[in-house]
């Protein structure tokens, strides 16, 4: 739970998929795909069929 200054709390969901999980997710529609990782984010770049 993440508390706010107002006193409210919120659940923050984070996802950390593996490169293979990401590739599997787009395989039906992607002709090619690659993962780019930055310091704080990841990006899945793909070209559709």
PDB file of N, CA, C, O and CB in Angstrom:
ATOM      1  N   UNK A   1       0.849  -1.179   0.000  1.00  0.00           N
ATOM      2  CA  UNK A   1       0.000   0.000   0.000  1.00  0.00           C
ATOM      3  C   UNK A   1       0.895   1.243   0.000  1.00  0.00           C
ATOM      4  O   UNK A   1       1.933   1.281   0.661  1.00  0.00           O
ATOM      5  CB  UNK A   1      -0.966  -0.003   1.230  1.00  0.00           C
ATOM      6  N   UNK A   2       0.480   2.223  -0.732  1.00  0.00           N
ATOM      7  CA  UNK A   2       1.238   3.468  -0.795  1.00  0.00           C
ATOM      8  C   UNK A   2       0.421   4.579  -0.137  1.00  0.00           C
ATOM      9  O   UNK A   2      -0.662   4.916  -0.615  1.00  0.00           O
ATOM     10  CB  UNK A   2       1.591   3.835  -2.270  1.00  0.00           C
ATOM     11  N   UNK A   3       0.930   5.147   0.951  1.00  0.00           N
ATOM     12  CA  UNK A   3       0.193   6.228   1.616  1.00  0.00           C
ATOM     13  C   UNK A   3       0.414   7.572   0.913  1.00  0.00           C
ATOM     14  O   UNK A   3       1.506   7.864   0.425  1.00  0.00           O
ATOM     15  CB  UNK A   3       0.618   6.332   3.089  1.00  0.00           C
ATOM     16  N   UNK A   4      -0.638   8.372   0.874  1.00  0.00           N
ATOM     17  CA  UNK A   4      -0.558   9.723   0.324  1.00  0.00           C
ATOM     18  C   UNK A   4      -0.523  10.734   1.463  1.00  0.00           C
ATOM     19  O   UNK A   4      -0.866  10.407   2.599  1.00  0.00           O
ATOM     20  CB  UNK A   4      -1.753  10.008  -0.624  1.00  0.00           C
ATOM     21  N   UNK A   5      -0.110  11.953   1.162  1.00  0.00           N
ATOM     22  CA  UNK A   5      -0.077  12.999   2.187  1.00  0.00           C
ATOM     23  C   UNK A   5      -1.450  13.253   2.789  1.00  0.00           C
ATOM     24  O   UNK A   5      -1.563  13.688   3.935  1.00  0.00           O
ATOM     25  CB  UNK A   5       0.468  14.286   1.602  1.00  0.00           C
ATOM     26  N   UNK A   6      -2.511  12.976   1.996  1.00  0.00           N
ATOM     27  CA  UNK A   6      -3.872  13.192   2.480  1.00  0.00           C
ATOM     28  C   UNK A   6      -4.298  12.133   3.496  1.00  0.00           C
ATOM     29  O   UNK A   6      -5.340  12.260   4.139  1.00  0.00           O
ATOM     30  CB  UNK A   6      -4.842  13.200   1.311  1.00  0.00           C
ATOM     31  N   UNK A   7      -3.476  11.082   3.635  1.00  0.00           N
ATOM     32  CA  UNK A   7      -3.832   9.995   4.537  1.00  0.00           C
ATOM     33  C   UNK A   7      -4.447   8.805   3.825  1.00  0.00           C
ATOM     34  O   UNK A   7      -4.544   7.717   4.393  1.00  0.00           O
ATOM     35  CB  UNK A   7      -4.779  10.493   5.575  1.00  0.00           C
ATOM     36  N   UNK A   8      -4.865   9.008   2.575  1.00  0.00           N
ATOM     37  CA  UNK A   8      -5.403   7.895   1.792  1.00  0.00           C
ATOM     38  C   UNK A   8      -4.286   6.909   1.480  1.00  0.00           C
ATOM     39  O   UNK A   8      -3.115   7.282   1.416  1.00  0.00           O
ATOM     40  CB  UNK A   8      -6.066   8.404   0.483  1.00  0.00           C
ATOM     41  N   UNK A   9      -4.657   5.656   1.287  1.00  0.00           N
ATOM     42  CA  UNK A   9      -3.691   4.659   0.836  1.00  0.00           C
ATOM     43  C   UNK A   9      -4.213   3.994  -0.433  1.00  0.00           C
ATOM     44  O   UNK A   9      -5.418   3.807  -0.603  1.00  0.00           O
ATOM     45  CB  UNK A   9      -3.421   3.601   1.943  1.00  0.00           C
ATOM     46  N   UNK A  10      -3.300   3.649  -1.302  1.00  0.00           N
ATOM     47  CA  UNK A  10      -3.652   3.000  -2.566  1.00  0.00           C
ATOM     48  C   UNK A  10      -2.698   1.851  -2.821  1.00  0.00           C
ATOM     49  O   UNK A  10      -1.503   1.935  -2.535  1.00  0.00           O
ATOM     50  CB  UNK A  10      -3.618   4.007  -3.743  1.00  0.00           C
ATOM     51  N   UNK A  11      -3.246   0.779  -3.362  1.00  0.00           N
ATOM     52  CA  UNK A  11      -2.418  -0.345  -3.751  1.00  0.00           C
ATOM     53  C   UNK A  11      -1.800  -0.043  -5.107  1.00  0.00           C
ATOM     54  O   UNK A  11      -2.512   0.315  -6.045  1.00  0.00           O
ATOM     55  CB  UNK A  11      -3.239  -1.662  -3.790  1.00  0.00           C
ATOM     56  N   UNK A  12      -0.510  -0.180  -5.219  1.00  0.00           N
ATOM     57  CA  UNK A  12       0.192   0.083  -6.470  1.00  0.00           C
ATOM     58  C   UNK A  12       0.636  -1.260  -7.042  1.00  0.00           C
ATOM     59  O   UNK A  12       1.392  -1.998  -6.410  1.00  0.00           O
ATOM     60  CB  UNK A  12       1.418   1.049  -6.252  1.00  0.00           C
ATOM     61  N   UNK A  13       0.160  -1.563  -8.237  1.00  0.00           N
ATOM     62  CA  UNK A  13       0.521  -2.810  -8.885  1.00  0.00           C
ATOM     63  C   UNK A  13       1.709  -2.570  -9.799  1.00  0.00           C
ATOM     64  O   UNK A  13       1.738  -1.596 -10.552  1.00  0.00           O
ATOM     65  CB  UNK A  13      -0.672  -3.392  -9.673  1.00  0.00           C
ATOM     66  N   UNK A  14       2.668  -3.443  -9.732  1.00  0.00           N
ATOM     67  CA  UNK A  14       3.838  -3.348 -10.596  1.00  0.00           C
ATOM     68  C   UNK A  14       3.946  -4.650 -11.359  1.00  0.00           C
ATOM     69  O   UNK A  14       3.638  -5.721 -10.837  1.00  0.00           O
ATOM     70  CB  UNK A  14       5.142  -3.057  -9.781  1.00  0.00           C
ATOM     71  N   UNK A  15       4.383  -4.544 -12.594  1.00  0.00           N
ATOM     72  CA  UNK A  15       4.591  -5.769 -13.352  1.00  0.00           C
ATOM     73  C   UNK A  15       6.028  -5.822 -13.834  1.00  0.00           C
ATOM     74  O   UNK A  15       6.616  -4.810 -14.216  1.00  0.00           O
ATOM     75  CB  UNK A  15       3.611  -5.860 -14.540  1.00  0.00           C
ATOM     76  N   UNK A  16       6.570  -7.008 -13.807  1.00  0.00           N
ATOM     77  CA  UNK A  16       7.940  -7.223 -14.234  1.00  0.00           C
ATOM     78  C   UNK A  16       7.978  -8.454 -15.127  1.00  0.00           C
ATOM     79  O   UNK A  16       8.540  -9.482 -14.750  1.00  0.00           O
ATOM     80  CB  UNK A  16       8.893  -7.383 -13.016  1.00  0.00           C
ATOM     81  N   UNK A  17       7.373  -8.350 -16.322  1.00  0.00           N
ATOM     82  CA  UNK A  17       7.367  -9.515 -17.211  1.00  0.00           C
ATOM     83  C   UNK A  17       8.771  -9.804 -17.736  1.00  0.00           C
ATOM     84  O   UNK A  17       9.605  -8.908 -17.866  1.00  0.00           O
ATOM     85  CB  UNK A  17       6.398  -9.291 -18.387  1.00  0.00           C
ATOM     86  N   UNK A  18       9.003 -11.063 -18.028  1.00  0.00           N
ATOM     87  CA  UNK A  18      10.289 -11.444 -18.615  1.00  0.00           C
ATOM     88  C   UNK A  18      10.252 -11.147 -20.111  1.00  0.00           C
ATOM     89  O   UNK A  18       9.170 -11.029 -20.686  1.00  0.00           O
ATOM     90  CB  UNK A  18      10.606 -12.956 -18.353  1.00  0.00           C
ATOM     91  N   UNK A  19      11.401 -11.028 -20.742  1.00  0.00           N
ATOM     92  CA  UNK A  19      11.408 -10.830 -22.199  1.00  0.00           C
ATOM     93  C   UNK A  19      10.638 -11.923 -22.943  1.00  0.00           C
ATOM     94  O   UNK A  19       9.956 -11.635 -23.926  1.00  0.00           O
ATOM     95  CB  UNK A  19      12.841 -10.784 -22.707  1.00  0.00           C
ATOM     96  N   UNK A  20      10.740 -13.155 -22.492  1.00  0.00           N
ATOM     97  CA  UNK A  20      10.015 -14.234 -23.179  1.00  0.00           C
ATOM     98  C   UNK A  20       8.502 -14.112 -22.980  1.00  0.00           C
ATOM     99  O   UNK A  20       7.740 -14.436 -23.890  1.00  0.00           O
ATOM    100  CB  UNK A  20      10.497 -15.602 -22.673  1.00  0.00           C
ATOM    101  N   UNK A  21       8.058 -13.655 -21.821  1.00  0.00           N
ATOM    102  CA  UNK A  21       6.619 -13.443 -21.608  1.00  0.00           C
ATOM    103  C   UNK A  21       6.097 -12.348 -22.529  1.00  0.00           C
ATOM    104  O   UNK A  21       4.995 -12.464 -23.066  1.00  0.00           O
ATOM    105  CB  UNK A  21       6.335 -13.076 -20.135  1.00  0.00           C
ATOM    106  N   UNK A  22       6.868 -11.301 -22.715  1.00  0.00           N
ATOM    107  CA  UNK A  22       6.457 -10.225 -23.615  1.00  0.00           C
ATOM    108  C   UNK A  22       6.412 -10.714 -25.061  1.00  0.00           C
ATOM    109  O   UNK A  22       5.467 -10.417 -25.792  1.00  0.00           O
ATOM    110  CB  UNK A  22       7.412  -9.027 -23.488  1.00  0.00           C
ATOM    111  N   UNK A  23       7.425 -11.454 -25.466  1.00  0.00           N
ATOM    112  CA  UNK A  23       7.457 -11.988 -26.828  1.00  0.00           C
ATOM    113  C   UNK A  23       6.267 -12.914 -27.065  1.00  0.00           C
ATOM    114  O   UNK A  23       5.640 -12.857 -28.123  1.00  0.00           O
ATOM    115  CB  UNK A  23       8.779 -12.740 -27.086  1.00  0.00           C
ATOM    116  N   UNK A  24       5.953 -13.763 -26.092  1.00  0.00           N
ATOM    117  CA  UNK A  24       4.800 -14.666 -26.215  1.00  0.00           C
ATOM    118  C   UNK A  24       3.502 -13.885 -26.354  1.00  0.00           C
ATOM    119  O   UNK A  24       2.601 -14.307 -27.079  1.00  0.00           O
ATOM    120  CB  UNK A  24       4.718 -15.601 -25.002  1.00  0.00           C
ATOM    121  N   UNK A  25       3.396 -12.757 -25.672  1.00  0.00           N
ATOM    122  CA  UNK A  25       2.158 -11.968 -25.699  1.00  0.00           C
ATOM    123  C   UNK A  25       1.876 -11.382 -27.076  1.00  0.00           C
ATOM    124  O   UNK A  25       0.714 -11.240 -27.456  1.00  0.00           O
ATOM    125  CB  UNK A  25       2.232 -10.848 -24.676  1.00  0.00           C
ATOM    126  N   UNK A  26       2.911 -11.040 -27.826  1.00  0.00           N
ATOM    127  CA  UNK A  26       2.692 -10.404 -29.136  1.00  0.00           C
ATOM    128  C   UNK A  26       2.942 -11.343 -30.310  1.00  0.00           C
ATOM    129  O   UNK A  26       2.719 -10.972 -31.463  1.00  0.00           O
ATOM    130  CB  UNK A  26       3.584  -9.195 -29.273  1.00  0.00           C
ATOM    131  N   UNK A  27       3.402 -12.552 -30.022  1.00  0.00           N
ATOM    132  CA  UNK A  27       3.731 -13.489 -31.094  1.00  0.00           C
ATOM    133  C   UNK A  27       2.613 -13.671 -32.121  1.00  0.00           C
ATOM    134  O   UNK A  27       2.916 -13.749 -33.311  1.00  0.00           O
ATOM    135  CB  UNK A  27       4.074 -14.818 -30.502  1.00  0.00           C
ATOM    136  N   UNK A  28       1.335 -13.745 -31.729  1.00  0.00           N
ATOM    137  CA  UNK A  28       0.272 -13.941 -32.731  1.00  0.00           C
ATOM    138  C   UNK A  28       0.152 -12.794 -33.741  1.00  0.00           C
ATOM    139  O   UNK A  28      -0.357 -13.004 -34.843  1.00  0.00           O
ATOM    140  CB  UNK A  28      -1.053 -14.116 -32.030  1.00  0.00           C
ATOM    141  N   UNK A  29       0.602 -11.605 -33.396  1.00  0.00           N
ATOM    142  CA  UNK A  29       0.416 -10.461 -34.306  1.00  0.00           C
ATOM    143  C   UNK A  29       1.720  -9.799 -34.731  1.00  0.00           C
ATOM    144  O   UNK A  29       1.702  -8.894 -35.566  1.00  0.00           O
ATOM    145  CB  UNK A  29      -0.462  -9.431 -33.652  1.00  0.00           C
ATOM    146  N   UNK A  30       2.841 -10.226 -34.180  1.00  0.00           N
ATOM    147  CA  UNK A  30       4.109  -9.546 -34.452  1.00  0.00           C
ATOM    148  C   UNK A  30       4.968 -10.328 -35.428  1.00  0.00           C
ATOM    149  O   UNK A  30       5.140 -11.540 -35.307  1.00  0.00           O
ATOM    150  CB  UNK A  30       4.875  -9.322 -33.161  1.00  0.00           C
ATOM    151  N   UNK A  31       5.503  -9.599 -36.400  1.00  0.00           N
ATOM    152  CA  UNK A  31       6.439 -10.204 -37.338  1.00  0.00           C
ATOM    153  C   UNK A  31       7.826 -10.266 -36.704  1.00  0.00           C
ATOM    154  O   UNK A  31       8.587 -11.203 -36.945  1.00  0.00           O
ATOM    155  CB  UNK A  31       6.478  -9.412 -38.669  1.00  0.00           C
ATOM    156  N   UNK A  32       8.142  -9.278 -35.906  1.00  0.00           N
ATOM    157  CA  UNK A  32       9.405  -9.240 -35.171  1.00  0.00           C
ATOM    158  C   UNK A  32       9.211  -8.367 -33.948  1.00  0.00           C
ATOM    159  O   UNK A  32       8.349  -7.488 -33.936  1.00  0.00           O
ATOM    160  CB  UNK A  32      10.575  -8.707 -36.061  1.00  0.00           C
ATOM    161  N   UNK A  33      10.008  -8.605 -32.922  1.00  0.00           N
ATOM    162  CA  UNK A  33       9.883  -7.831 -31.685  1.00  0.00           C
ATOM    163  C   UNK A  33      11.224  -7.800 -30.979  1.00  0.00           C
ATOM    164  O   UNK A  33      12.020  -8.734 -31.067  1.00  0.00           O
ATOM    165  CB  UNK A  33       8.791  -8.427 -30.757  1.00  0.00           C
ATOM    166  N   UNK A  34      11.453  -6.700 -30.277  1.00  0.00           N
ATOM    167  CA  UNK A  34      12.625  -6.630 -29.414  1.00  0.00           C
ATOM    168  C   UNK A  34      12.308  -5.749 -28.216  1.00  0.00           C
ATOM    169  O   UNK A  34      11.443  -4.875 -28.264  1.00  0.00           O
ATOM    170  CB  UNK A  34      13.855  -6.088 -30.186  1.00  0.00           C
ATOM    171  N   UNK A  35      13.022  -6.005 -27.166  1.00  0.00           N
ATOM    172  CA  UNK A  35      12.818  -5.300 -25.906  1.00  0.00           C
ATOM    173  C   UNK A  35      13.885  -4.235 -25.736  1.00  0.00           C
ATOM    174  O   UNK A  35      15.072  -4.497 -25.928  1.00  0.00           O
ATOM    175  CB  UNK A  35      12.836  -6.279 -24.718  1.00  0.00           C
ATOM    176  N   UNK A  36      13.463  -3.038 -25.376  1.00  0.00           N
ATOM    177  CA  UNK A  36      14.395  -1.959 -25.047  1.00  0.00           C
ATOM    178  C   UNK A  36      14.188  -1.617 -23.580  1.00  0.00           C
ATOM    179  O   UNK A  36      13.060  -1.408 -23.134  1.00  0.00           O
ATOM    180  CB  UNK A  36      14.180  -0.694 -25.969  1.00  0.00           C
ATOM    181  N   UNK A  37      15.273  -1.561 -22.844  1.00  0.00           N
ATOM    182  CA  UNK A  37      15.183  -1.245 -21.418  1.00  0.00           C
ATOM    183  C   UNK A  37      15.893   0.066 -21.133  1.00  0.00           C
ATOM    184  O   UNK A  37      17.025   0.286 -21.564  1.00  0.00           O
ATOM    185  CB  UNK A  37      15.785  -2.379 -20.564  1.00  0.00           C
ATOM    186  N   UNK A  38      15.208   0.934 -20.397  1.00  0.00           N
ATOM    187  CA  UNK A  38      15.801   2.186 -19.962  1.00  0.00           C
ATOM    188  C   UNK A  38      16.054   2.070 -18.462  1.00  0.00           C
ATOM    189  O   UNK A  38      15.840   1.007 -17.878  1.00  0.00           O
ATOM    190  CB  UNK A  38      14.876   3.415 -20.302  1.00  0.00           C
ATOM    191  N   UNK A  39      16.485   3.101 -17.866  1.00  0.00           N
ATOM    192  CA  UNK A  39      16.772   3.039 -16.437  1.00  0.00           C
ATOM    193  C   UNK A  39      15.535   2.687 -15.609  1.00  0.00           C
ATOM    194  O   UNK A  39      15.622   1.922 -14.649  1.00  0.00           O
ATOM    195  CB  UNK A  39      17.341   4.364 -15.969  1.00  0.00           C
ATOM    196  N   UNK A  40      14.388   3.247 -15.984  1.00  0.00           N
ATOM    197  CA  UNK A  40      13.180   3.045 -15.189  1.00  0.00           C
ATOM    198  C   UNK A  40      12.065   2.289 -15.902  1.00  0.00           C
ATOM    199  O   UNK A  40      11.120   1.842 -15.253  1.00  0.00           O
ATOM    200  CB  UNK A  40      12.662   4.357 -14.754  1.00  0.00           C
ATOM    201  N   UNK A  41      12.153   2.138 -17.211  1.00  0.00           N
ATOM    202  CA  UNK A  41      11.048   1.574 -17.984  1.00  0.00           C
ATOM    203  C   UNK A  41      11.546   0.528 -18.958  1.00  0.00           C
ATOM    204  O   UNK A  41      12.740   0.436 -19.242  1.00  0.00           O
ATOM    205  CB  UNK A  41      10.302   2.669 -18.733  1.00  0.00           C
ATOM    206  N   UNK A  42      10.614  -0.253 -19.461  1.00  0.00           N
ATOM    207  CA  UNK A  42      10.914  -1.148 -20.566  1.00  0.00           C
ATOM    208  C   UNK A  42       9.924  -0.836 -21.687  1.00  0.00           C
ATOM    209  O   UNK A  42       8.806  -0.387 -21.434  1.00  0.00           O
ATOM    210  CB  UNK A  42      10.836  -2.658 -20.125  1.00  0.00           C
ATOM    211  N   UNK A  43      10.341  -1.076 -22.902  1.00  0.00           N
ATOM    212  CA  UNK A  43       9.488  -0.853 -24.067  1.00  0.00           C
ATOM    213  C   UNK A  43       9.581  -2.075 -24.966  1.00  0.00           C
ATOM    214  O   UNK A  43      10.677  -2.543 -25.274  1.00  0.00           O
ATOM    215  CB  UNK A  43       9.898   0.444 -24.839  1.00  0.00           C
ATOM    216  N   UNK A  44       8.453  -2.582 -25.380  1.00  0.00           N
ATOM    217  CA  UNK A  44       8.445  -3.676 -26.338  1.00  0.00           C
ATOM    218  C   UNK A  44       8.135  -3.063 -27.696  1.00  0.00           C
ATOM    219  O   UNK A  44       7.058  -2.507 -27.909  1.00  0.00           O
ATOM    220  CB  UNK A  44       7.402  -4.795 -25.947  1.00  0.00           C
ATOM    221  N   UNK A  45       9.072  -3.170 -28.593  1.00  0.00           N
ATOM    222  CA  UNK A  45       8.930  -2.605 -29.932  1.00  0.00           C
ATOM    223  C   UNK A  45       8.697  -3.758 -30.885  1.00  0.00           C
ATOM    224  O   UNK A  45       9.478  -4.710 -30.923  1.00  0.00           O
ATOM    225  CB  UNK A  45      10.189  -1.762 -30.351  1.00  0.00           C
ATOM    226  N   UNK A  46       7.605  -3.673 -31.667  1.00  0.00           N
ATOM    227  CA  UNK A  46       7.342  -4.762 -32.614  1.00  0.00           C
ATOM    228  C   UNK A  46       6.663  -4.244 -33.861  1.00  0.00           C
ATOM    229  O   UNK A  46       6.033  -3.187 -33.874  1.00  0.00           O
ATOM    230  CB  UNK A  46       6.483  -5.843 -31.968  1.00  0.00           C
ATOM    231  N   UNK A  47       6.820  -5.040 -34.915  1.00  0.00           N
ATOM    232  CA  UNK A  47       6.206  -4.740 -36.213  1.00  0.00           C
ATOM    233  C   UNK A  47       5.114  -5.781 -36.431  1.00  0.00           C
ATOM    234  O   UNK A  47       5.343  -6.981 -36.279  1.00  0.00           O
ATOM    235  CB  UNK A  47       7.274  -4.756 -37.396  1.00  0.00           C
ATOM    236  N   UNK A  48       3.929  -5.306 -36.787  1.00  0.00           N
ATOM    237  CA  UNK A  48       2.816  -6.235 -36.993  1.00  0.00           C
ATOM    238  C   UNK A  48       2.970  -6.944 -38.334  1.00  0.00           C
ATOM    239  O   UNK A  48       3.653  -6.480 -39.246  1.00  0.00           O
ATOM    240  CB  UNK A  48       1.458  -5.491 -36.928  1.00  0.00           C
ATOM    241  N   UNK A  49       2.310  -8.074 -38.405  1.00  0.00           N
ATOM    242  CA  UNK A  49       2.344  -8.864 -39.646  1.00  0.00           C
ATOM    243  C   UNK A  49       1.538  -8.212 -40.730  1.00  0.00           C
ATOM    244  O   UNK A  49       1.456  -8.739 -41.839  1.00  0.00           O
ATOM    245  CB  UNK A  49       1.828 -10.270 -39.407  1.00  0.00           C
TER     246      UNK A  49
END
